[in-house]
């Protein structure tokens, strides 16, 4: 049987079969949340974080809101991708000469391996919200690189390999308030230093309302035979505040600024108590996905109510068929 996902097998992927009678394309882990309140001595909440497989186990970079309210990024490990041992100390960034280069704050990290290097992208402070970029090879030395884009910007997401010899980065330009600029753009770089050729990818809105306020890239795109599979979040404005849901889109494999299929319905919206009730109610925010190419299984890590880390599952062929069925031109 040919594989839809172009990538590695992961036979020990965290997985739970869909419950009998459940017709959802994406279903929640029955033991959510994975990470609850006060997970380490210095932190109050860990959510909107990113996980990758490594040598039969799992590693991650985690957004931690400290007990003074400020967010920073921590490193953690797991044997099964479900229970995590997260370091209480923040990641100690250094510059390219090895000198300390700490961050003012950091949140909503994405984590990706490109060739032999692991890269972290996060929301950084560059006299305002911007995109931070760093790398490591050994999870001991963490090198902070130059900010790839000017502020104000959020939701930086790197593609997991070069495309036509270039690195590609998704982002969502914003302003200094609560991000009224709601569209996703893409930038390219020959060297992870100089970024340009910025292109519009996709905009907020559509026929429905769930993504009418703004959208933003989620986990690292997954390479498939149909194109790049990207989960993303969409935000609606209600009389009681914002609601964060997430959906999926397929981008062209060679020209990833071109949308092939975009589902008009959301995949997941706040319904469970751990999604509707917390520090920020009504938030489902996808930040990481891992997959087993052999079976097409995908596990998605998402933040819930800006308080918890949760997990959901889907099967790639079912998902792609659903995206095509629900496709709408936006």
C-alpha positions in Angstrom: 0.0 0.0 0.0 1.4 3.4 -1.0 1.9 5.9 1.8 0.2 9.3 1.8 2.6 10.9 4.3 6.1 11.4 3.0 8.2 10.9 6.1 9.3 8.4 8.7 7.5 5.7 10.5 6.7 6.1 14.2 5.3 2.8 15.4 5.1 4.1 19.0 3.1 7.2 18.2 0.7 8.1 21.0 -2.6 6.7 19.8 -6.1 5.9 20.8 -8.8 4.5 18.5 -11.9 6.5 17.8 -14.7 5.6 20.2 -17.5 3.4 18.9 -20.2 5.5 17.2 -17.9 8.6 16.9 -17.9 9.9 13.4 -15.5 12.8 14.0 -12.6 13.2 11.6 -10.5 14.4 14.6 -11.1 12.9 18.0 -9.8 13.8 21.5 -7.7 11.7 23.7 -10.0 10.3 26.4 -7.5 11.1 29.2 -7.1 14.8 28.4 -5.6 17.0 29.6 -2.0 15.7 29.5 -0.7 18.6 31.6 -2.7 20.3 34.3 -2.3 23.3 36.6 1.0 24.0 38.4 3.0 21.3 36.5 6.4 22.4 37.9 7.4 24.4 41.0 7.9 27.7 39.2 5.1 27.4 36.6 1.4 27.8 36.7 0.3 26.6 33.3 1.9 24.8 30.4 0.1 24.8 27.0 0.6 25.8 23.3 3.7 23.6 23.2 5.5 21.4 20.6 6.7 17.8 20.7 8.9 15.7 18.4 10.0 12.1 18.4 13.6 11.2 19.2 15.3 7.8 19.5 12.1 5.9 20.4 11.0 8.6 22.9 9.9 12.2 22.7 11.2 15.7 23.4 9.4 19.0 23.5 9.6 22.8 23.9 6.9 24.1 26.2 5.3 27.4 26.8 5.2 27.9 30.5 3.4 30.8 32.2 5.3 31.4 35.4 3.7 32.4 38.7 4.5 36.0 38.1 2.4 35.8 34.9 5.2 36.0 32.4 5.7 33.3 29.8 8.9 31.6 28.9 10.1 28.4 27.1 11.2 25.2 28.8 12.6 21.9 27.5 11.1 18.5 28.4 11.2 14.8 27.6 8.7 11.9 27.6 8.9 8.1 27.1 5.4 7.8 25.6 4.5 11.2 24.3 1.8 11.5 26.9 3.5 12.0 30.3 6.2 14.6 30.3 9.1 15.5 32.5 9.5 19.2 32.0 12.6 21.1 33.3 11.7 23.8 35.9 14.4 26.1 34.5 13.9 28.1 31.3 16.0 27.3 28.2 19.2 29.3 28.5 19.8 30.9 25.1 23.2 32.0 24.0 24.3 34.0 20.9 26.3 32.5 18.1 29.5 33.3 20.0 28.3 31.4 23.0 27.5 34.4 25.2 24.3 34.6 27.2 21.4 35.9 25.2 18.2 35.5 27.2 14.8 36.2 26.0 12.5 38.8 27.6 9.5 36.5 27.2 8.6 33.6 24.9 5.4 31.8 24.0 3.7 29.4 21.6 6.8 27.6 20.3 7.0 25.4 17.3 9.7 22.7 17.0 11.1 21.2 13.9 14.1 19.1 12.7 15.6 20.2 9.4 18.5 18.0 8.3 20.7 17.6 11.4 19.5 20.6 13.4 16.5 21.3 15.6 14.9 24.7 15.3 12.6 26.5 17.6 10.3 29.3 16.5 8.4 31.3 19.1 6.7 34.6 19.8 9.5 36.8 21.0 10.0 40.4 22.3 11.6 42.7 19.8 10.3 45.9 21.4 6.9 44.3 20.7 5.7 40.9 19.6 7.9 39.4 17.0 9.1 36.0 15.8 12.1 34.4 17.6 14.3 31.8 16.1 16.8 29.5 17.7 18.5 26.1 17.2 20.2 23.2 18.9 21.8 19.9 18.0 22.3 18.4 21.5 19.5 20.0 23.7 22.2 21.4 25.9 23.4 24.4 23.9 20.5 26.5 22.6 21.7 29.2 20.1 19.4 32.2 19.6 19.5 33.5 16.0 18.5 36.8 14.5 14.8 37.6 14.5 13.7 36.6 11.0 11.0 39.3 10.5 10.2 42.7 11.9 7.6 43.2 14.6 4.8 43.0 14.9 4.3 39.4 14.1 3.2 36.0 15.5 2.7 32.4 14.7 6.0 31.6 13.0 6.0 28.1 11.5 9.0 26.6 9.6 8.6 24.0 6.9 10.4 20.7 7.7 12.7 20.8 4.7 14.0 23.2 2.0 11.8 23.7 -1.0 13.6 24.5 -4.2 16.8 25.1 -2.1 15.1 27.7 0.2 13.8 27.6 3.8 10.2 28.7 4.2 8.5 30.4 7.1 4.8 31.1 7.7 3.8 34.0 9.8 0.8 36.2 10.7 1.7 40.0 10.7 -0.1 42.0 13.3 0.0 45.3 15.1 0.8 46.2 18.7 -2.8 45.6 19.9 -4.6 42.2 19.7 -3.7 41.3 16.2 -6.4 42.7 14.0 -4.4 41.8 10.9 -5.6 38.3 10.4 -3.9 36.7 7.4 -1.1 34.1 6.9 1.9 35.1 4.9 5.0 33.1 3.8 8.7 34.2 3.6 11.7 32.5 2.2 15.4 32.4 3.0 18.6 30.9 1.5 20.4 30.7 4.9 17.9 31.2 7.9 19.3 34.8 8.2 18.0 36.9 5.4 14.3 36.5 4.7 12.3 38.0 1.8 10.0 37.3 -1.1 7.0 37.6 1.3 3.8 36.3 -0.2 0.2 36.2 1.0 -1.0 32.6 1.6 -4.5 32.7 2.9 -6.9 35.1 4.7 -9.3 35.1 7.5 -13.0 34.6 6.8 -14.8 32.4 4.5 -18.5 31.5 4.3 -18.5 30.5 7.9 -17.7 32.6 11.0 -15.4 30.4 13.0 -12.3 32.0 11.4 -13.7 35.5 10.7 -11.5 37.5 13.1 -8.0 36.1 12.3 -6.1 32.9 11.4 -2.6 31.7 12.2 -0.4 28.7 11.3 -0.4 25.8 13.7 2.0 22.8 13.7 4.8 22.2 11.3 3.3 21.3 7.9 3.2 17.6 7.1 4.4 16.5 3.6 2.0 14.3 1.8 1.4 13.1 -1.8 -1.4 15.7 -2.0 0.7 18.6 -0.8 1.6 20.2 2.5 -1.0 19.4 5.2 -1.3 22.4 7.6 -3.4 22.6 10.7 -4.2 26.2 11.6 -6.2 28.1 14.1 -9.1 30.4 13.4 -10.7 33.0 15.7 -14.3 34.2 15.9 -15.5 37.2 17.9 -18.6 36.6 19.9 -20.6 38.8 22.3 -18.7 37.0 25.1 -15.2 37.3 23.6 -12.9 35.3 21.3 -13.3 31.6 20.4 -10.3 29.7 19.1 -10.9 26.6 16.9 -8.8 24.8 14.4 -9.1 23.6 10.9 -6.9 22.3 8.0 -5.7 23.2 4.6 -3.5 21.6 1.9 -0.8 23.8 0.3 1.0 23.2 -3.0 4.1 21.0 -2.5 6.4 23.1 -4.7 4.8 26.5 -4.3 3.5 26.5 -0.7 2.0 30.0 -0.9 -0.7 28.4 -3.1 -3.8 26.8 -1.4 -5.1 23.7 -3.1 -7.8 22.7 -0.7 -9.2 24.5 2.4 -12.0 23.1 4.6 -14.7 25.6 5.4 -15.6 23.8 8.6 -13.5 23.6 11.7 -12.0 20.3 12.9 -12.1 21.1 16.6 -13.8 23.8 18.6 -14.0 24.3 22.4 -16.5 21.8 23.8 -14.9 20.0 26.7 -14.6 21.7 30.1 -10.8 21.8 29.9 -11.3 23.8 26.6 -14.1 26.1 27.7 -13.0 26.9 31.2 -9.6 28.0 32.3 -7.3 31.0 32.3 -8.6 32.1 28.9 -11.9 30.3 28.1 -12.9 28.8 24.8 -9.5 28.1 23.2 -8.3 25.1 21.1 -4.8 26.1 19.8 -2.8 23.5 17.8 1.0 23.8 18.1 2.5 20.4 17.1 1.8 17.2 15.2 3.7 14.0 14.9 2.8 11.1 12.5 3.4 7.5 11.6 3.8 7.4 7.8 3.2 3.7 7.6 -0.3 3.9 9.1 -1.1 7.5 8.3 -1.8 8.1 12.0 -1.4 11.8 13.2 -1.3 13.0 16.8 -1.9 16.7 17.4 -0.9 18.5 20.5 -3.0 21.6 21.3 -3.4 24.1 24.0 -6.7 24.2 25.8 -8.1 27.4 27.5 -4.6 28.8 27.8 -4.2 26.4 30.7 -3.8 22.8 29.7 -2.0 20.7 27.1 -4.3 18.3 25.3 -4.0 15.6 22.5 -6.2 14.7 19.5 -5.9 12.1 16.7 -6.8 11.6 13.1 -5.9 9.4 10.1 -4.4 11.2 7.1 -6.5 9.7 4.3 -9.7 10.3 6.1 -8.6 13.9 6.8 -7.6 14.7 3.3 -10.8 13.3 1.9 -12.7 15.5 4.4 -10.7 18.6 3.5 -11.5 18.1 -0.2 -15.2 17.4 0.5 -15.4 20.6 2.7 -13.3 22.7 0.4 -14.4 26.2 -0.3 -12.7 29.0 -2.2 -11.8 31.9 0.1 
